[in-house]
């Protein structure tokens, strides 16, 4: 019997339940996956912390996985083409990834690059597609200098790698302890805190074309507004209220246009990973049964890489 984590009430991960369940049989357009790793993201807990429009309890937790195909529905191919039992895949924008086995829409699955372990593959696409959309929304182009708040976090590290491939210069905020991580992926680190705007100006020695905020602090927003005159070139994934009041861009995966965009860029990101051009730094793994503990570790901030659950 398979097991999965579900939220039966709104609240914290400590209130979730780890239950036995029977995954549905794979029908047309579906595949069943033996999950070998589930990605851990802040959204996993955030989306069931309080009632949300269009969401009804119970909610199966988890948006991205990596594993092995155990069943294929009739006349079914996955997002990357034909599939057979035994194929290794990764999947994103699934429902209920915190599970030992899961049946999913086949179009959400892609063959896993051999360059990625299962924990890495299970953490590639949520952060990666978010980073891609942030760069797209701000129109960042080759030769420009941009400011990235939260450069050493999961989304930030993906932004750094993707920007470097496009010839975009990134000045990235981080704690001094994380400067080497920012440099490792092609960014120029700057310490956040009082005087941030002036430090950015000194490093930039020119204009800042766009600002990408992955932390959501008032400091990040205020400095972005100070340094970037065109508010259509400022984007946040964490300060929705400020975006609405100050008139700049806010994106989230649940927005229909974001969902379409992120689906369209999945294959390209997987190809980059397959060629070794996009890596997923890992912090640690936890047994699936310890999902609440994994999310507590993530909530402490600065985990130093991604986290995966291992059934």
C-alpha positions as CSV (number, residue, x, y, z in Angstrom):
1,X,0.0,0.0,0.0
2,X,1.3,3.4,-0.9
3,X,1.5,6.3,1.6
4,X,1.2,10.1,1.2
5,X,1.0,13.3,3.1
6,X,-2.3,15.2,3.1
7,X,-3.6,18.3,4.8
8,X,-7.0,17.6,6.3
9,X,-7.3,21.0,8.0
10,X,-5.8,24.4,7.3
11,X,-2.6,24.9,9.3
12,X,1.0,23.9,9.7
13,X,2.8,20.8,8.5
14,X,2.7,19.4,12.0
15,X,-1.1,19.1,11.5
16,X,-0.8,17.0,8.3
17,X,-1.5,13.3,8.2
18,X,0.7,10.6,6.7
19,X,-1.8,8.0,5.5
20,X,-2.0,4.8,3.5
21,X,-3.9,5.1,0.2
22,X,-4.4,3.4,-3.1
23,X,-3.2,5.4,-6.1
24,X,-5.7,5.3,-9.0
25,X,-4.9,3.0,-11.9
26,X,-3.2,4.7,-14.9
27,X,-5.8,5.5,-17.5
28,X,-5.4,7.0,-21.0
29,X,-3.0,10.0,-20.7
30,X,-1.7,8.9,-17.3
31,X,1.3,7.2,-15.8
32,X,1.9,5.8,-12.4
33,X,5.2,6.7,-10.7
34,X,7.2,5.0,-7.9
35,X,8.4,8.2,-6.3
36,X,12.2,8.1,-5.5
37,X,12.4,11.8,-4.4
38,X,9.9,14.6,-3.8
39,X,11.0,18.2,-4.0
40,X,10.4,20.4,-0.9
41,X,9.3,24.0,-1.6
42,X,7.9,26.8,0.6
43,X,4.7,26.7,-1.4
44,X,4.0,23.2,-0.2
45,X,3.2,24.5,3.3
46,X,2.1,28.0,2.3
47,X,-0.7,26.8,0.1
48,X,-2.5,24.9,2.9
49,X,-1.7,27.3,5.8
50,X,-5.1,29.1,5.4
51,X,-8.2,28.7,3.3
52,X,-7.6,29.6,-0.4
53,X,-10.2,30.3,-3.1
54,X,-10.7,27.2,-5.3
55,X,-9.0,24.8,-2.9
56,X,-10.9,22.2,-0.9
57,X,-9.7,20.0,1.9
58,X,-8.2,17.4,2.0
59,X,-5.2,18.5,0.0
60,X,-2.5,16.1,-1.1
61,X,0.9,17.8,-0.6
62,X,3.8,18.3,-3.1
63,X,4.3,19.7,-6.6
64,X,7.4,18.0,-8.1
65,X,8.8,14.5,-8.0
66,X,11.3,12.2,-9.6
67,X,11.0,8.4,-9.9
68,X,10.4,5.4,-12.0
69,X,7.4,4.6,-14.2
70,X,5.5,1.5,-12.9
71,X,2.4,1.7,-15.2
72,X,1.4,3.5,-18.4
73,X,-2.1,4.2,-19.5
74,X,-3.4,3.1,-23.0
75,X,-2.1,5.2,-25.9
76,X,-0.1,7.4,-23.6
77,X,3.1,9.4,-24.1
78,X,4.8,11.8,-21.6
79,X,5.9,15.4,-22.1
80,X,9.2,14.3,-23.7
81,X,7.8,11.5,-25.9
82,X,7.1,7.7,-25.7
83,X,7.4,6.1,-22.3
84,X,7.8,2.6,-21.0
85,X,7.6,0.9,-17.6
86,X,11.0,1.3,-15.9
87,X,11.8,4.7,-17.4
88,X,13.2,7.3,-15.0
89,X,11.2,10.5,-15.1
90,X,10.8,13.8,-13.3
91,X,7.4,15.6,-13.1
92,X,6.3,19.2,-12.2
93,X,3.0,20.8,-11.4
94,X,1.7,17.5,-10.0
95,X,-0.7,17.2,-7.0
96,X,0.4,15.0,-4.1
97,X,4.1,14.6,-4.7
98,X,4.8,13.8,-1.0
99,X,4.0,10.2,-1.7
100,X,5.6,6.8,-2.3
101,X,3.6,6.2,-5.4
102,X,1.5,8.5,-7.5
103,X,-0.6,8.5,-10.7
104,X,-0.3,11.7,-12.7
105,X,-1.2,13.3,-16.1
106,X,1.5,12.0,-18.4
107,X,2.1,15.4,-20.0
108,X,3.6,16.6,-16.7
109,X,6.3,14.0,-16.9
110,X,9.7,14.1,-18.7
111,X,12.6,11.7,-19.0
112,X,15.1,12.4,-16.2
113,X,18.5,13.6,-17.4
114,X,21.3,11.2,-16.4
115,X,23.2,14.2,-15.1
116,X,20.8,14.6,-12.2
117,X,20.2,12.4,-9.2
118,X,16.6,11.8,-8.3
119,X,16.7,14.4,-5.4
120,X,18.2,17.0,-7.8
121,X,15.7,16.2,-10.5
122,X,12.8,16.5,-8.1
123,X,13.9,20.1,-7.4
124,X,14.7,21.3,-10.9
125,X,11.5,22.8,-12.3
126,X,9.6,24.8,-9.7
127,X,12.6,27.0,-9.0
128,X,13.8,26.8,-12.5
129,X,10.6,27.8,-14.2
130,X,10.1,30.6,-11.7
131,X,13.6,32.0,-12.5
132,X,13.0,31.8,-16.2
133,X,9.7,33.7,-15.9
134,X,11.4,36.4,-13.7
135,X,14.0,37.0,-16.4
136,X,11.3,37.0,-19.1
137,X,8.9,39.4,-17.3
138,X,11.7,42.0,-16.8
139,X,13.0,41.6,-20.3
140,X,16.6,41.1,-19.2
141,X,18.9,41.0,-22.2
142,X,22.5,40.2,-23.1
143,X,24.9,42.9,-21.9
144,X,22.6,44.4,-19.2
145,X,23.2,44.6,-15.5
146,X,20.4,43.4,-13.2
147,X,19.9,43.3,-9.4
148,X,18.8,40.0,-7.9
149,X,17.5,39.9,-4.3
150,X,18.0,36.5,-2.7
151,X,20.8,35.4,-5.0
152,X,21.8,32.4,-2.9
153,X,18.4,30.9,-2.6
154,X,16.9,28.2,-4.8
155,X,15.3,30.5,-7.3
156,X,18.2,32.9,-7.1
157,X,20.8,30.3,-8.0
158,X,18.7,29.3,-11.0
159,X,18.4,32.9,-12.1
160,X,22.2,33.3,-11.8
161,X,22.9,30.3,-14.0
162,X,20.3,31.2,-16.6
163,X,21.5,34.8,-16.7
164,X,25.1,33.8,-17.1
165,X,24.1,31.6,-20.1
166,X,22.5,34.7,-21.7
167,X,25.4,37.1,-21.0
168,X,23.4,39.0,-18.4
169,X,25.4,40.5,-15.5
170,X,23.9,39.9,-12.1
171,X,24.6,41.7,-8.9
172,X,23.0,39.5,-6.2
173,X,22.2,40.2,-2.6
174,X,23.2,37.6,0.0
175,X,24.6,37.2,3.5
176,X,28.4,37.5,3.5
177,X,28.6,33.8,4.4
178,X,26.9,33.0,1.1
179,X,29.1,35.2,-1.2
180,X,31.1,32.2,-2.5
181,X,27.8,30.5,-3.6
182,X,26.8,33.6,-5.5
183,X,30.2,33.8,-7.2
184,X,30.1,30.0,-8.0
185,X,27.1,30.6,-10.3
186,X,28.4,33.7,-12.0
187,X,26.9,36.5,-9.8
188,X,28.6,39.4,-8.1
189,X,27.6,39.4,-4.4
190,X,26.5,42.3,-2.3
191,X,25.6,42.2,1.3
192,X,22.0,43.2,2.1
193,X,21.3,45.7,5.0
194,X,21.6,49.4,5.5
195,X,23.3,51.2,2.6
196,X,22.4,48.5,0.1
197,X,21.5,50.9,-2.7
198,X,24.8,52.7,-2.6
199,X,26.8,49.4,-2.5
200,X,24.9,48.2,-5.6
201,X,25.7,51.5,-7.4
202,X,29.4,51.2,-6.5
203,X,29.6,47.6,-7.9
204,X,27.4,48.4,-11.0
205,X,29.4,51.4,-12.1
206,X,26.4,52.2,-14.3
207,X,22.7,51.7,-14.5
208,X,20.6,48.8,-13.2
209,X,18.3,47.7,-16.0
210,X,16.0,45.5,-14.0
211,X,15.4,44.2,-10.5
212,X,14.3,40.7,-9.5
213,X,13.0,40.1,-5.9
214,X,13.0,36.6,-4.5
215,X,12.9,37.6,-0.8
216,X,10.0,40.0,-0.4
217,X,11.4,42.4,2.2
218,X,10.7,46.1,2.2
219,X,14.4,46.7,1.8
220,X,14.4,44.7,-1.4
221,X,11.4,46.5,-2.8
222,X,12.6,50.0,-1.8
223,X,16.0,49.5,-3.2
224,X,14.6,48.1,-6.5
225,X,12.3,51.1,-6.8
226,X,15.2,53.5,-6.1
227,X,17.5,51.9,-8.7
228,X,15.1,51.0,-11.5
229,X,13.0,53.7,-13.0
230,X,10.8,51.6,-15.2
231,X,8.5,49.6,-12.9
232,X,7.6,47.1,-15.6
233,X,11.2,45.9,-15.2
234,X,10.8,45.1,-11.5
235,X,9.4,41.8,-10.5
236,X,8.7,40.0,-7.2
237,X,7.6,36.5,-6.2
238,X,7.3,37.3,-2.5
239,X,5.9,40.9,-2.0
240,X,2.5,40.8,-3.7
241,X,1.1,43.6,-1.5
242,X,3.9,46.0,-2.3
243,X,3.6,45.1,-6.0
244,X,-0.1,46.1,-6.0
245,X,0.5,49.4,-4.1
246,X,3.7,50.4,-5.8
247,X,2.8,49.3,-9.4
248,X,5.4,46.7,-10.3
249,X,5.2,43.1,-11.5
250,X,4.2,40.2,-9.3
251,X,4.2,36.6,-10.5
252,X,3.0,33.3,-8.9
253,X,2.6,29.9,-10.4
254,X,-1.2,29.8,-9.8
255,X,-1.7,32.7,-12.2
256,X,-3.1,31.2,-15.5
257,X,-0.5,33.0,-17.6
258,X,2.3,31.9,-15.3
259,X,1.1,28.3,-15.5
260,X,1.1,28.4,-19.3
261,X,4.6,30.0,-19.4
262,X,6.1,27.6,-16.9
263,X,4.7,24.6,-18.8
264,X,6.2,25.9,-22.0
265,X,9.8,26.3,-20.6
266,X,10.0,22.9,-18.8
267,X,11.7,21.0,-21.7
268,X,14.3,23.7,-22.3
269,X,15.3,23.7,-18.6
270,X,15.6,19.9,-18.7
271,X,17.8,20.1,-21.8
272,X,20.1,22.6,-20.0
273,X,20.4,20.2,-17.1
274,X,21.0,17.3,-19.4
275,X,24.0,19.2,-20.9
276,X,25.3,20.1,-17.4
277,X,24.5,23.8,-17.9
278,X,22.0,24.0,-15.1
279,X,22.6,22.3,-11.7
280,X,20.6,22.0,-8.6
281,X,22.6,22.5,-5.4
282,X,21.3,20.2,-2.6
283,X,21.3,20.9,1.1
284,X,20.0,17.6,2.5
285,X,17.4,14.9,2.2
286,X,14.9,13.6,4.7
287,X,12.8,10.4,4.8
288,X,9.3,10.9,3.5
289,X,7.9,10.2,6.9
290,X,9.8,13.3,8.2
291,X,8.2,15.8,5.9
292,X,7.2,18.2,8.7
293,X,10.7,18.3,10.0
294,X,12.0,19.0,6.5
295,X,9.7,22.0,6.2
296,X,10.7,23.3,9.6
297,X,14.3,23.2,8.4
298,X,13.3,25.0,5.2
299,X,11.4,27.7,7.2
300,X,14.4,28.5,9.3
301,X,15.8,30.2,6.2
302,X,19.2,29.8,4.3
303,X,19.1,26.0,4.0
304,X,22.1,26.2,1.7
305,X,20.5,24.3,-1.2
306,X,17.4,22.3,-2.0
307,X,15.7,19.6,0.1
308,X,14.2,16.3,-1.0
309,X,12.0,13.7,0.7
310,X,13.0,10.1,0.1
311,X,10.2,7.5,0.4
